[in-house]
Amino acid sequence: MPHKAEIYYSVSKSGDGEKPPVILIHGAGGMHLNWPPQVRRLPGHRVYALDLPGHGKSSGRSLQSISNYSKAVVTWFEELGLGRAIFVGHSMGSAIVMELALMYPHYVVGLSLIGSGARLRVHPDLLQETESETTFHRAAGTLIKWSFSPQASEKLVELARKRLLEVRSSVLHNDLLACDAFDVLDRVHKISQPTLIICGKEDAMTPVRYSQFLTDNIPGSRLEIIPEAGHMAMLEKPEQVANVLSSFIGDIRLAGWR
């Protein structure tokens, strides 16, 4: 299994060196399988989907700040020698991507933010419930309830619930602490790279107004709202999200990226 800098990653190399690689970064308590095959295997692209430290198949410990996660991703990225890339992040992963665009702009050709916000405050009850193994299941149930639209299939929701319950409570708790402290409201306008913002129309965790704020404040960004989808839009509508991402990446390539 491929590892670099204690980070596990999957890679689909259907593309070539003439296109920027695509890096997928999952959300709180997640792993690379939070990205559906349609996104992990975008035709004609080199796509890397990683497990953040302490998550999935990665070693190490989960972190408590978006800044530290960003540094870990940069270390992994540099060890692979990827040069520059398009970064795609979901929820907490989108916060990491924004931090990368702001602090390490020389690595970021473009970015896509899914289920995102310039500030990601977490309900105090969730922070308290993830502190203990005895109440972790309650927090997991709440997060799953907020993550999907009413139209989501029961099979999909149950699979997501199963995966989340396999996560250590300390991992999810640290991730939620990182999200709760994240705030780039006064810096987001400094993001200058091409930016695609994607939001499920029925996202209860990071509502459309959060994505609209990003669109209004990131110069030249564009917003795609996915109908009948919630916070996990890429799982509920994988083909639609994959098509939107492919179009966005193609536009960056046409504009030149080297």
N, C-alpha and C positions, 0 to 999 in steps of 0.2 A: 504494500500500500504506500502511495507517495506521501512523504512528510518533508517539510522544510521548516526550520526554526520552531519545531515542536507543533506545527500546524499540519493537520491532515487536509488534503484537498483532492477533489476529483477533477479530471480535465477531459474535455472533448476537443480534439484537434482536427476538426473538419475544415478549418480555415488555413490561411498561410500567413507568412510574415508581412504581406502587403496590407493587412488589416490589423488594427489595434486589438490586443487581447481584451476579453471581457471578464471582469472579476465580480463574482456574486457574493454578497455578504448578508448572512441571515440575521434574524431578529433575536430578541431576548428569549433565552431558553431553547434556542433553535439549533439547527445543524444544516449541512449541505442539502439534505433531502427535503428541506422546506421549499426548495426550488424544484418545480416539476420537470420531468424530462424535456418537455418542449422548450423550456428556458435554458436548462443545463446543456442542451444539445442544439443550440441555434445553428441552423444550416449555414455552412460557409464561414464559421467563426471559431476561434480558439476561446473556449469558455472554461474558466476555473471557478469552481464552487468550493469554498473552504469551510472548515469547522473552526470557529474561534477558539482561543485557548480555553481548555477545560470543558469544551462542548464536543458532543459526538465522539469521533475517533481521535480527537486531538488530545495531547497530553498537557501537562501544566495545570494551572488553576485559573478559574474565571476571574475577571478583573472588576474593579468597582468604578471605573471612569471611562468615558468615551475616548478621552485623550490617550489612555494607556492601551486601549484596544487598537486605536489608530496606529500607535507606535509598533505594536505587535504585527499588524498587517504590513506596515512598511518594512519591517525586518524580514518577514516572509517574502515579500515582493522583491526586495533587493537580493536576497539569496537565490531566488529563481532567475534573476537578471532579466526581468520582463521589460524594462525600460519605461514605457508609458502605457497607459491602459484606460479603458472605460470602466468605471466602477458603478455597480448597481447594488443598492442597499434596500433592505426591507425593515421598516420600523426602527429598532435600535441600530440595525445595519445602515439605515439611511443617515442616522446621526454620525456614524463612523465615516461614511462617505463624505458628508459635508465637512467634517473635521479634516479629512484628507485634502479636499479641494481648497480649504482655507490655509492649512498649515504646510501641505506638501504639493502645491499646485503644479510643480514641474513633473509630477508623475501622472496627473489626471488630465486625460484628453477630453473626457466628457463624463457626465454622471447622470444616473437615473435614480430617483427617490420614490419608493413605493410605500404607501401607508406612513407618511412622514409628517414631520412638524419641526418648526424652528425651536420649539421647546416641547419637552416630553414629560410633563409632570405625571406622577404615578399616585393613584389613590392611596392614602395612608393605610387603609385596611389591607391592601395587597402587600405592602411592605411588611406589615406586622405578621400577616399570615404566612409569608414565605420564610420568615425567620425560624420557623419550627416545622419539623417533619410531621407533627401531629395535625397541623392546620394547612399544610402544603396542598393537600388534595382540594381544599375549599378554594384556595387561590387559583389553582389550575382550572377548576371548573368555571370560575368567573372569567378567566382569561379566554377560555375556549368559547364561552357564551358571547363575549364581546368581539371575537375574531372572525365570525362568519355571518353571512347574511341569512335571512330566513329561508332563502331558496337553496342553500347549500345541501348537498346530499348527506344523509345520515352516515353513510359509509366514510365519507371524507372527514366529517366532524369527529367520528369515533377514532379514526386513525390518528388525527391530530391530538386528540385527548390522550391516546395511548402513548404517543411519543413524548408528550409533555410530562406525563406522570413518570416516565423513565428518567427524567432529568433530576439531578440532585437539587434539593431545596436551596442549598447554599449557592448553586450556580444561578438559578433564577433570581434569587434575592440580590446577588451582586449585580446582575444585569439590570434589575429594576432600580437599584440605587444609582447605577450609571445613567440610566434614562432620566431619572428624577432630577439629577444635577445638570443635565444637558440644557443649554440655553444659548442659542446664537441669534436671538432676535435682533440684536444690534450689530451683527456681523454678516448676516446672510446676504446682504446686498453686495458684499465684496466677492462673492462667487462669480467668476467671469467665464468659466468654461460652459460649453453647450450643456443644457440641463433639461431633462425630461422628467416631469412629475406625474406619477400615476396614483390614482386613488379610487377605491371602490365606492360607488355611489352610496352604499349603505354601511360604510365604515363607521362603527360606533366607537372605536378606540382612538383613531385620529381622523375626525370628521373632515369632510370636503373643505370646510372653511380653513383648516390648517394648510392644506395643499394650495388653496387659493392665495393665502398669505405668501407662501413661498413663491408662487408664480408672479405675484405682484411685486415681489422684492428682489428676485434673482433676474438680472437683466437678460432679456432674450429667451427666457425659459418658456416651456410650453406645458400645458396641463392636459392629460387624458383621463377622463372619468369613465370607469368601467361599470356599466349597468349591472344590476342584480349581483353585486359582489360586495363583500365586506372588507375587513382589514387584511385578510389573506387573499387578496384579489388574484395573485398569481396561481394559487391552488384552485380557486373556484372557476377562474376563466383563463386557463393556461394558454390556449391557442391565441386568444385575443391579446393577452399581455406579451406573448412571444412575438406576435406580428408587430405590435407597436414598438417593441424594443428593436426588432430587426430594421424597421424603417428609420428609427432614430439613429442607429449605428451606421446605417448606410448613408445618411445625410452627413454624418461626421466624416466618413471616409471621402465622400465627394468634395467636402470642404478642405480636405488635406489635414493630415495629423502628424506627420513626421517633423 
